[in-house]
Amino acid sequence: MLDYHSTCDMDPCPLYNEPELYDSLFPDARDCASVQDELRRERMVASERFYLEEARKTGGRVLELGCGSGRLTVPIAQSGIEIIGADLSKSMLETARAKALREEVEIQFLEADMRSFDLPWTFSAILIPGNSLLHLFTHEDLMQCFRSVRRHLAPNGRLIFDISKWDIAMLARDPGKRYPVLAVNDVSIEETATYDSAEQIRHIVWYLSKPGATDFRVIDYSLRVIFPQELLLLLDGAGFRMDIRYGEFTREPFQSSSPRQVCICSASVP
């Protein structure tokens, strides 16, 4: 029996139920001119290039977990790679299917929980882009996800993902102060955040504003914090080794000042 979907709940960002708004704030690489921050624009383009390059290297079927509205799935499929997209959000998947239809590429999109999916295929690469792992708050959730990934990897397959490398100064920010996040077209986002150091959970509130409509949306969500040395232990406990870790999608060496953990992993030998 194919257990694509689990009824076990996570706590994703509410934006994942509003694909039109989400896509306007986080556009595809080819449409990212609306993003005002040059560094963020460059990261959007670089992330698509990175995942496409890694998918090509593996030379086989690819699975993207947390595929959302298909921002990466569609261009990877357009390059001729067989890719399957999986996500828990029905509305995101509907948008992804519409994009694939519009771009005339065949992609199978599945409603699935990254912790408990059971598919009838193995994959040369499994991608978990864009902080999707950070919606798994507990040790057991992360272990279940990594074990499910390991079961679905073909021999010599790779697990490829990226997560934030949290800066202690950011975690210690004044919780009563708003900080700018991004600006796209006429919409700007500020955030406040608190950090639960015992649970390693960052609780975030986003305030969306535009001319004449200050705070027209307020969105609460949370993300897990995974520190660099902790990540190595988590992977090892699930039977993975870190082959390489970059500090950015441009493949810069990972170091203390890196903003991200961009990771390429393989199953360790039993």
LINDAVEN-V853607 format. One record per pair of residues at least 12 apart in sequence whose ideal C-beta (glycine too) atoms are under 10 Angstrom apart, sorted by the first residue. I is the first residue (numbers start at 0). J is the second residue. Records with the same first field share a line. If there is no record, write none. Layout:
BEGIN
I=J + J
END
This chain:
BEGIN
0=117
1=109 + 111 + 116 + 117 + 118 + 119
2=111 + 112 + 115 + 116 + 117 + 118 + 147
3=85 + 109 + 110 + 111 + 112 + 115 + 116 + 117 + 118
4=85 + 87 + 89 + 109 + 110 + 111 + 112 + 115 + 116
5=87 + 110 + 111 + 112 + 113 + 114 + 115 + 116 + 117 + 143
6=112 + 115
7=87 + 112 + 114 + 115 + 140 + 143
8=87 + 112
9=87 + 112 + 113 + 114 + 131 + 134 + 135 + 136 + 140 + 221
10=134 + 135 + 136 + 200 + 202 + 219 + 220 + 221 + 222 + 223
11=65 + 86 + 87 + 88 + 91 + 131 + 134 + 220 + 221 + 222
12=88 + 130 + 134 + 203 + 205 + 218 + 219 + 220 + 221 + 222
13=205 + 216 + 217 + 218 + 219 + 220
14=67 + 88 + 91 + 205 + 207 + 216 + 218 + 220
15=65 + 67 + 68 + 86 + 87 + 88 + 90 + 91 + 134 + 220
16=88 + 89 + 90 + 91
17=88 + 90 + 91 + 94 + 216 + 218
18=67 + 68 + 69 + 88 + 90 + 91 + 92 + 93 + 94 + 95 + 97 + 98
19=68 + 90 + 94
20=186 + 207 + 216 + 218
21=67 + 68 + 70 + 88 + 90 + 91 + 94
22=67 + 68 + 69 + 70 + 91 + 94 + 98
23=183 + 184 + 186
24=180 + 181 + 182 + 183 + 184 + 186 + 188 + 205 + 207
25=39 + 43 + 67 + 68 + 70 + 129 + 181 + 183
26=40 + 43 + 70 + 183 + 184
27=43 + 44 + 47 + 68 + 69 + 70 + 71 + 73 + 74 + 98
28=40 + 41 + 42 + 43 + 44 + 45 + 46 + 47 + 48 + 51 + 70 + 71 + 74
29=43 + 44 + 47 + 74
30=43 + 70
31=43 + 44 + 47 + 183
32=184
33=182 + 183 + 184 + 185 + 186
34=181 + 182 + 183 + 184
35=181 + 182 + 183 + 184 + 186 + 187
36=179 + 180 + 181 + 182 + 183
38=258
39=180 + 181 + 182 + 183
40=183
41=247 + 248 + 249
42=247 + 248 + 249 + 258 + 259
43=70 + 248
44=248 + 249
45=247 + 248 + 249 + 250 + 261
46=70 + 71 + 128 + 129 + 161 + 247 + 248 + 249 + 259 + 261
47=70 + 71 + 74 + 75 + 128 + 248
48=74 + 248 + 249 + 250
49=71 + 128 + 159 + 161 + 245 + 247 + 248 + 249 + 250 + 261 + 263
50=63 + 70 + 71 + 72 + 74 + 75 + 124 + 126 + 128 + 129 + 159 + 160 + 161 + 248 + 261
51=71 + 74 + 75 + 77 + 78 + 80
52=78 + 248 + 250
53=75 + 124 + 126 + 157 + 159 + 261 + 263
54=71 + 74 + 75 + 76 + 78 + 80 + 81 + 82 + 123 + 124 + 126 + 157 + 159
55=75 + 78 + 79 + 80 + 124
56=123 + 124 + 157 + 159 + 263
57=80 + 122 + 123 + 124 + 125 + 126 + 153 + 155 + 156 + 157 + 159
58=80 + 123 + 124 + 155
59=80 + 81 + 121 + 122 + 123 + 124 + 153 + 155 + 156
60=80 + 81 + 82 + 83 + 120 + 121 + 122 + 123 + 124 + 125 + 153 + 156
61=75 + 76 + 80 + 81 + 82 + 83 + 84 + 122 + 123 + 124 + 125 + 126 + 156 + 157 + 159
62=81 + 82 + 83 + 84 + 85 + 109 + 111 + 113 + 116 + 118 + 120 + 121 + 122 + 123 + 124 + 125 + 126 + 127 + 148 + 151 + 152 + 156
63=75 + 76 + 82 + 83 + 84 + 85 + 86 + 95 + 106 + 108 + 122 + 124 + 125 + 126 + 127 + 128 + 131 + 159
64=83 + 84 + 85 + 86 + 87 + 111 + 112 + 113 + 114 + 116 + 125 + 126 + 127 + 128 + 131 + 132 + 144 + 147 + 148 + 151 + 158 + 160
65=84 + 85 + 86 + 87 + 88 + 91 + 111 + 113 + 126 + 127 + 128 + 129 + 130 + 131 + 132 + 134 + 160
66=82 + 83 + 84 + 85 + 86 + 88 + 91 + 92 + 95 + 106 + 108 + 109 + 111 + 126 + 127 + 128 + 129 + 131
67=84 + 86 + 88 + 91 + 92 + 94 + 95 + 128 + 129 + 131
68=84 + 86 + 88 + 90 + 91 + 92 + 93 + 94 + 95 + 96 + 97 + 98 + 108
69=82 + 84 + 86 + 91 + 92 + 94 + 95 + 96 + 97 + 98 + 99 + 102 + 104 + 106 + 108
70=95 + 98 + 128 + 129
71=84 + 126 + 128 + 129
72=84 + 85 + 86 + 95 + 98 + 99 + 104 + 106 + 108 + 126 + 128
73=95 + 98 + 99 + 101 + 102 + 104 + 106
74=102 + 104
75=104 + 106 + 124 + 126
76=99 + 102 + 104 + 105 + 106 + 107
77=99 + 102 + 103 + 104 + 106
78=104
79=104
80=123 + 124
81=105 + 106 + 107 + 120 + 122 + 123
82=104 + 105 + 106 + 107 + 108 + 122 + 124 + 126
83=106 + 107 + 108 + 109 + 111 + 118 + 120 + 122 + 125
84=96 + 99 + 106 + 107 + 108 + 109 + 111 + 126
85=107 + 108 + 109 + 110 + 111 + 112 + 113 + 116 + 118 + 125
86=108 + 109 + 110 + 111 + 112 + 113 + 131
87=110 + 111 + 112 + 113 + 114 + 131 + 134
88=110
89=110
91=108 + 110
92=108 + 109 + 110 + 111
93=108
94=108
95=108
96=108
107=120
111=147
112=140 + 143 + 144 + 147
113=125 + 127 + 131 + 132 + 134 + 135 + 140 + 143 + 144 + 145 + 147 + 148
114=135 + 139 + 140 + 141 + 142 + 143 + 144 + 145 + 146 + 147 + 148
115=140 + 143 + 144 + 146 + 147
116=144 + 147 + 148 + 150 + 151
117=147 + 150 + 151
118=147 + 150 + 151
119=151
120=151 + 153
121=150 + 151 + 152 + 153 + 154 + 156
122=148 + 151 + 152 + 153 + 156 + 157 + 158
123=152 + 153 + 154 + 155 + 156 + 157
124=152 + 153 + 156 + 157 + 158 + 159 + 263
125=147 + 148 + 149 + 151 + 152 + 153 + 156 + 157 + 158 + 159 + 160 + 264
126=157 + 158 + 159 + 160 + 161
127=144 + 145 + 148 + 158 + 159 + 160 + 161 + 162 + 262
128=159 + 160 + 161 + 162 + 248 + 261
129=160 + 161 + 162 + 163
130=160 + 161 + 162 + 163 + 222 + 223 + 259
131=144 + 160 + 161 + 162
132=144 + 145 + 160 + 161 + 162 + 222 + 223 + 225 + 230 + 233 + 260 + 262
133=162 + 163 + 165 + 200 + 201 + 221 + 222 + 223 + 224 + 225
134=220 + 221 + 222 + 223
135=222 + 223 + 225
136=198 + 199 + 200 + 221 + 222 + 223 + 224
137=198 + 200 + 223
138=199 + 223 + 229 + 233 + 236
140=223
141=223 + 225 + 230 + 233 + 234 + 236 + 237
142=233 + 236 + 237
143=237
144=158 + 160 + 233 + 237
145=158 + 233 + 234 + 236 + 237 + 238 + 239 + 264
146=236 + 237 + 238 + 239
147=237
148=160 + 237 + 238 + 239 + 264 + 266
149=237 + 238 + 239 + 264 + 265 + 266 + 267
150=266
152=239 + 264 + 265 + 266
153=266
154=266
155=265 + 266
156=264 + 265 + 266
157=239 + 242 + 262 + 263 + 264 + 265 + 266
158=234 + 237 + 239 + 241 + 242 + 262 + 263 + 264 + 265 + 266
159=242 + 261 + 262 + 263 + 264
160=230 + 260 + 261 + 262 + 263 + 264
161=244 + 245 + 247 + 248 + 259 + 260 + 261 + 262
162=222 + 223 + 224 + 225 + 227 + 230 + 259 + 260 + 261 + 262
163=201 + 222 + 223 + 224 + 225 + 258 + 259 + 260
164=224 + 225 + 226 + 227 + 230 + 244 + 246 + 247 + 253 + 254 + 255 + 256 + 257 + 258 + 259 + 260 + 261
165=194 + 199 + 201 + 222 + 223 + 224 + 225 + 226 + 227 + 258 + 260
166=255 + 256 + 257 + 258
167=194 + 226
169=192 + 194 + 201 + 224
170=192 + 193 + 194 + 195 + 196 + 199 + 201 + 224
171=194 + 196
172=190 + 191 + 192 + 193 + 194
173=191 + 192
174=191 + 192 + 193 + 194 + 202 + 204
175=191 + 193
176=189 + 190 + 191 + 192
177=189 + 190 + 191 + 192 + 204 + 205 + 206
178=190 + 191 + 192
180=203 + 205 + 206 + 207
181=205
182=208 + 209
184=209
185=208 + 209 + 210 + 211 + 212
186=207 + 208 + 209 + 210 + 212 + 215 + 216
187=206 + 207 + 208 + 209 + 210 + 213
188=205 + 206 + 207 + 208 + 216 + 218
189=204 + 205 + 206 + 207 + 208 + 214
190=203 + 204 + 205 + 206 + 218
191=203 + 204 + 205 + 206
192=204 + 205 + 221 + 222
193=221
194=224
195=221 + 224
196=224
198=221 + 223 + 224
199=222 + 223 + 224 + 225 + 226 + 229
200=221 + 222 + 223 + 224
201=220 + 221 + 222 + 223 + 224
202=219 + 220 + 221 + 222
203=218 + 219 + 220 + 221 + 222
204=217 + 218 + 219 + 220
205=217 + 218 + 219 + 220
206=218
225=260
226=260
227=241 + 244 + 253 + 254 + 255 + 257 + 260
230=244 + 260 + 262 + 264
231=244 + 262
234=262 + 264 + 267
235=267
237=264 + 266 + 267
238=265 + 266 + 267 + 268 + 269
239=262 + 264 + 265 + 266 + 267
240=264 + 265 + 266 + 267 + 268
241=253 + 260 + 262 + 263 + 264 + 265 + 267
242=262 + 263 + 264 + 265
243=261 + 262 + 263 + 264
244=257 + 259 + 260 + 261 + 262 + 263 + 264
245=257 + 259 + 260 + 261 + 262 + 263
246=258 + 259 + 260 + 261
247=259 + 260 + 261
248=261
249=261
END
